[in-house]
């Protein structure tokens, strides 16, 4: 869980920022999730085996 703390907090932070700036809860949440994806929130926990 410690590995996921940073991406989750960045998603919440940017979701709040975009919600405030765009005056739209829906757009703020969507943009926050996009930033979360960029920070690796939804990376798989499986390691690539070659």
Beta strands, then each sheet from edge to edge (+ up, - down):
end
